[in-house]
Amino acid sequence: MRVDIDTLTVELAGARLVEDVTLRAGSGQLVGLVGPNGSGKSTLLRCVYRALSPSAGTVRIDGEDLRSMTARESARRIAALPQEVVPEFDFTVAEIVAMGRLPHQGPVARTTDEDRRMCEAALKGVGAAHLADRGFLTLSGGEKQRVLIARAFAQQPQVLVLDEPTNHLDIAQQLEVLSLVRGSGLTVLTALHDLNLAALHCDALHVIDGGRIVASGAPHDVLTPELLAEVFCVRAHRVPHPETGAVQLLFDRLPSV
């Protein structure tokens, strides 16, 4: 399922946070948003999963304007993992994952055998079936992230929106989470801080600076020393990954002027 963002602008409290952004995530692609803190990545993603309404522009899912859908309809197509997801109460893992089935249930939510099968399969798919009876708040950061991905999979979306899904995870957990997402077959739009992870896993990157897209394309074409110096204020040295050949970056500070 394709995602098209057309000339999107977001203004809040008199500040323009995102300006005239246009980008596409093709069906089954993993598309990354990278940029400095405060560049507008999270604001843009919030418009895609309807936590925020844009001031101008449109988000289309397979050509259909997101605004024309009911909340239930869009939740059947789009699942999201915001940066901070901490339940107010200590639900069990099974209860957290079951929340992903709500868009598929009627006005009086009743868990069906199909719902249970979908939740069990989602937990098994992320390697977390053994956590089903644990309290969510007792889990490690990596375990929580796997459970939240399971909840998203149980939702049966066609589009997955992730806002910094590897934050606070160790390197093994980061690789595991992105591998799960990559293997899902879903169309994925994600914000990432780690440029090397983005280069390894993303089909395409969009660099956002000051609320605007300043570069788009394949990671090898986008992550140039010149752009990284201008946007991130670092000096970057490009090297190929020894196994995949993907561009990887070594950083140091720009020389003082």
Summary of the structure (lengths in Angstrom):
residues: 257
radius of gyration: 18.8
end to end distance: 47.8
largest distance: 66.1
contacts: 803
relative contact order: 0.16
helix: 37%
strand: 30%
